[in-house]
Amino acid sequence: MSLTLYNTLTRRKEAFEPIDPQNVRMYVCGPTVYDYAHIGNARPVIVFDLLYRVLRRTFGADHVTYVRNITDVDDKINQRAADEGVSIRNLTERTAKQFHEDIAELGVLEPTVEPRATEHIDEMKVLCETLVEKGHAYVAEGHVLFDVASMAEYGRLSNRSIDEMEAGARVEVAPYKKGSMDFVLWKPSKVGEPGWPSPCGIEIDGRPGWHIECSAMAGRHLGKVFDIHGGGIDLTFPHHENEIAQSRCAHGTDTMARVWMHNGFLQVEGEKMSKSLGNFITIHDLLKEWPGEAVRLAMLSTHYRQPFNWTAKGVAEAKRTLDHWQELTKDAAADGPVCEDVLETLADDLNTPKAAAALHELRTSAAHGSLGAAACLRASANLMGLLQVSQSNWMAWRPATLSVDDEEIADQIIARLAARKSKDWAVADRIRDELAAKGVQLKDAKDPETGEIVTTWEVAR
């Protein structure tokens, strides 16, 4: 299966040819662990988990190295720890655990390596000293700063000139900077902040800037040049642009990663997600209302490079789709073949909308009794990280917001059917309305064989 990927660096789709097919290497920027991750964070986690799965199938599971970092030193972390009155390590351990638990519900595989920034301080200091020695960085007032003017190709990834970036960027105005676009590689630690002995002969303790962290971790675990670097489109500038500058200038290479991939922005019900608009949604809270695979399928319904609009309607549709797929594949063989149409569409720059369409075609065949199609549907969905939950566990899932249990619902349905049989419509309607208020929607249908009314229920949406 040949694989093509869109490369932000060249702005075109290209046939993917790894540097070493025996060790395909990918780095993706992970979370800054100071709070629950939000659904905007979930999108790159899901997108690059899918790419990881496709790479493993194409080159072999033992021939792909996936590095997704954890940023555990940052201004937001410092502030949150101070606000809560806890140690920074205590905060980051707790929030990293929360992150892992939440994304596991999204069907995400563990990366090969998950480095923490604080465990790579030595590598960051070496990078700082190397860049100063090579004339690409300088020391000023306890800081080490990258000299943007020293790199002729700065701005190539975001396809903007220095003047354009300077006009649109919110950069710190500091008298010790040579140029306004110069960015921090290392800075002095304030009282109460984490700190380490500084590089480059600086006498006071300090801590790394954000950009140098990823350069150090990627270089340590993947080498000076590797295959794929991924993340959200919001990271293109300045974060990824600065990573490239640091890594290339320190290592003397023409590139840092051969392919740069970015997923599009996320909106909520057509608006930018923000706490001020009241539409800020964490993965943790979302999983109280929906099963993780429904969230995953909803996000994969849009091509990863396009903006994604999160809607309640969209995730409800994804849940209904998975309900149907689960029913159709409950008796399917566990080792079915993956559909060639699904493979081809995923190999075409992760075209998940077309892959989903191919799965729907398999669903139609499975619905007509084809066990082969059902097995193929399950295997193909598994490749996309779907239908990994057993049908019994899937059917047993209930939202945390549901304020009534299955036994009580069953009793209420029996009471309502009895009321209907005696034509006590007021009682029947009251039971229906009471259940609806608790998040349960009743559905009545006539049994085609007996002609009697059969009542089923689902979570009201």
Residue pairs with C-beta under 8 A, 6 or more apart in sequence:
1 57
1 58
1 343
1 344
1 347
2 15
2 347
3 15
3 16
3 54
3 55
3 58
3 347
4 13
4 14
4 15
4 16
4 347
4 348
4 349
5 13
5 14
5 16
5 228
5 259
5 261
5 349
5 350
6 12
6 13
6 14
6 261
6 305
6 349
7 13
7 14
7 258
7 259
7 260
7 261
8 157
8 236
8 260
8 261
8 262
9 156
9 157
9 255
9 259
9 260
11 159
13 349
14 259
16 227
16 259
18 24
18 25
18 59
18 227
19 25
19 225
19 226
19 227
19 258
21 59
21 63
22 63
23 63
23 64
23 65
24 55
24 59
24 63
24 64
24 65
24 227
24 228
25 64
25 65
25 67
25 222
25 223
25 226
25 227
25 228
26 48
26 51
26 52
26 55
26 64
26 65
26 66
26 67
26 222
26 226
26 227
26 228
26 229
26 230
27 67
27 68
27 69
27 214
27 217
27 218
27 221
27 222
27 226
27 228
27 229
27 230
27 257
28 44
28 48
28 66
28 67
28 68
28 111
28 229
28 230
28 231
29 44
29 68
29 69
29 214
29 230
29 231
29 232
29 235
29 239
30 68
30 69
30 70
30 71
30 114
31 37
31 41
31 70
31 71
31 96
31 99
32 71
32 72
32 74
32 76
32 77
33 70
33 71
33 72
33 77
33 91
33 92
33 95
33 96
33 99
34 74
34 76
34 77
34 79
34 80
34 81
34 91
34 92
34 95
35 80
35 95
35 282
36 95
36 98
36 99
36 102
36 282
36 283
36 284
36 285
37 45
37 98
37 99
37 102
37 103
37 282
37 283
37 284
38 273
38 280
38 281
38 282
38 283
39 266
39 268
39 273
39 281
39 282
39 283
39 286
39 295
39 310
40 232
40 265
40 266
40 273
41 283
42 103
42 106
42 283
42 295
42 299
43 232
43 263
43 266
43 299
43 304
43 308
44 230
44 231
44 232
44 263
45 68
45 103
45 106
45 108
46 106
46 108
46 296
46 299
46 300
46 385
47 230
47 263
47 299
47 304
47 350
48 66
48 68
48 230
48 261
49 106
49 107
49 108
49 109
49 385
50 300
50 346
50 350
50 352
50 384
50 385
51 228
51 230
51 261
51 350
52 64
52 66
52 109
52 111
53 109
53 383
53 384
53 385
54 346
54 347
54 350
54 383
55 64
55 66
56 64
57 338
57 343
57 383
58 347
64 112
65 112
65 113
65 221
65 222
66 111
66 112
66 113
67 111
67 112
67 113
67 114
67 115
67 217
67 218
67 221
67 222
68 111
68 114
69 114
69 115
69 116
69 117
69 213
69 214
69 217
70 92
70 96
70 99
70 114
70 115
70 116
70 117
71 117
71 210
71 213
72 88
72 92
72 96
72 116
72 117
72 118
73 88
73 117
73 118
73 194
73 207
73 208
73 213
74 210
77 88
77 91
77 92
78 88
78 192
78 193
78 194
80 91
81 87
81 88
81 90
81 91
82 192
84 91
88 194
98 284
102 282
102 283
102 284
102 287
103 283
104 292
105 283
105 287
105 291
105 292
106 283
106 292
106 293
106 295
106 296
106 385
107 292
107 293
107 296
107 385
107 386
107 388
108 385
109 385
113 221
115 217
115 220
115 221
117 208
117 213
117 217
118 194
120 213
120 216
120 217
120 220
121 196
121 208
123 216
123 217
123 219
123 220
124 185
124 186
124 208
124 212
124 213
124 215
124 216
125 186
125 196
125 198
125 199
126 199
126 216
127 185
127 212
127 215
127 216
127 219
127 246
127 250
128 137
128 144
128 185
128 186
128 199
128 200
128 212
129 199
129 200
130 250
131 137
131 144
131 146
131 185
131 246
131 249
131 250
132 138
132 139
132 144
132 200
134 249
134 250
134 252
135 147
135 150
136 146
136 147
136 150
136 151
136 245
136 249
136 250
137 144
137 145
137 146
137 147
137 185
138 144
138 145
138 147
138 178
139 145
139 200
139 201
139 202
140 176
140 177
140 178
141 176
142 187
142 188
142 198
142 202
142 204
142 206
143 176
143 184
143 185
143 186
143 187
143 188
143 206
144 184
144 185
144 186
144 187
144 198
144 199
144 200
144 202
145 176
145 177
145 178
145 182
145 183
145 184
145 185
146 182
146 183
146 184
146 185
146 242
146 245
146 246
146 249
147 178
147 179
147 182
148 154
148 162
148 179
148 181
148 182
148 183
148 245
149 162
149 178
149 179
150 249
151 245
151 248
151 249
154 162
154 241
154 245
155 161
155 162
155 164
155 165
155 241
156 244
157 236
157 237
157 240
157 241
157 244
157 260
158 165
158 236
158 237
158 241
160 168
160 237
162 181
165 181
165 237
165 238
165 241
166 180
166 181
169 181
169 237
169 238
171 180
171 181
171 183
172 184
173 180
183 209
183 211
183 238
183 242
184 209
185 208
185 209
185 211
185 212
185 246
186 198
186 199
186 200
186 202
186 206
186 207
186 208
186 209
186 212
187 206
187 207
187 209
188 198
188 202
188 204
188 205
188 206
189 195
189 204
189 205
189 206
189 207
193 207
194 207
195 205
195 206
195 207
196 205
196 206
196 207
197 205
198 204
198 205
198 206
208 216
210 239
211 238
211 239
211 242
211 243
211 246
212 246
214 239
214 243
215 243
215 246
215 247
215 250
215 256
218 226
218 229
218 243
218 247
218 256
218 257
219 247
219 251
224 247
224 251
224 253
224 256
225 251
225 253
225 255
225 256
225 257
225 258
226 256
226 257
226 258
227 257
227 258
227 259
228 257
228 258
228 259
228 260
228 261
229 240
229 243
229 256
229 257
229 259
229 260
229 261
230 260
230 261
230 262
230 263
231 239
231 240
231 261
231 262
231 263
232 262
232 263
232 265
233 262
233 263
233 264
233 265
234 265
235 262
236 262
240 260
243 256
244 255
244 256
247 253
247 256
248 254
248 255
248 256
262 305
263 304
263 305
264 302
264 304
264 305
264 306
264 307
264 308
265 307
265 308
266 273
266 307
266 308
266 309
266 310
267 273
267 307
267 308
267 309
267 310
268 279
268 281
268 309
268 310
268 311
269 279
269 309
269 310
269 311
269 312
270 309
270 311
271 277
271 279
273 279
273 280
273 281
273 310
274 280
281 310
283 295
286 295
287 295
288 399
288 400
288 401
289 399
289 400
289 401
290 315
290 319
290 399
291 319
291 322
291 389
291 394
291 397
293 322
293 385
293 386
293 387
293 388
293 389
293 394
294 315
294 318
294 319
294 322
295 315
295 318
296 385
296 386
297 318
297 321
297 322
297 356
297 386
298 310
298 314
298 315
298 317
298 318
299 308
299 310
300 352
300 355
300 356
300 384
301 314
301 318
301 352
301 353
301 356
302 308
302 309
302 352
302 353
303 349
303 350
303 351
303 352
303 353
304 350
304 352
305 349
312 461
316 461
322 386
322 387
322 394
323 394
324 363
325 359
325 363
325 377
325 378
325 381
325 386
325 387
326 387
326 389
326 391
326 394
326 395
327 391
328 363
328 366
328 367
328 374
328 377
329 366
329 374
329 375
329 377
329 378
329 381
329 387
329 391
330 391
331 371
331 374
332 366
332 371
332 374
332 375
332 377
332 378
333 371
333 375
333 378
334 378
335 375
335 379
336 372
336 374
336 375
336 376
336 377
336 378
336 379
337 375
337 376
337 379
338 376
338 379
338 380
338 383
339 358
339 359
339 362
339 376
339 377
339 379
339 380
341 354
341 355
341 358
341 361
342 355
342 358
342 359
342 380
342 383
342 384
343 383
345 351
345 352
345 354
345 355
345 358
346 352
346 355
346 383
346 384
348 354
352 384
355 380
355 384
358 380
359 377
359 380
359 381
359 384
362 373
362 374
362 376
362 377
362 380
363 377
365 373
366 373
366 374
366 377
377 387
378 387
381 387
382 388
389 397
398 406
398 459
399 439
399 459
401 439
402 438
402 439
402 440
402 459
403 438
403 439
404 435
404 438
404 439
404 440
409 435
409 440
409 457
412 431
412 434
412 435
413 442
413 455
413 457
415 427
415 431
416 427
416 428
416 431
416 432
416 442
416 455
417 453
417 455
419 425
419 427
419 428
419 431
420 428
420 453
432 442
435 441
435 442
435 457
436 442
436 460
439 459
439 460
440 457
440 458
440 459
440 460
441 457
441 458
441 459
441 460
441 461
442 455
442 456
442 457
443 455
443 456
443 457
443 458
444 453
444 454
444 455
445 453
445 454
445 455
445 456
446 452
446 453
446 454
447 453
447 454
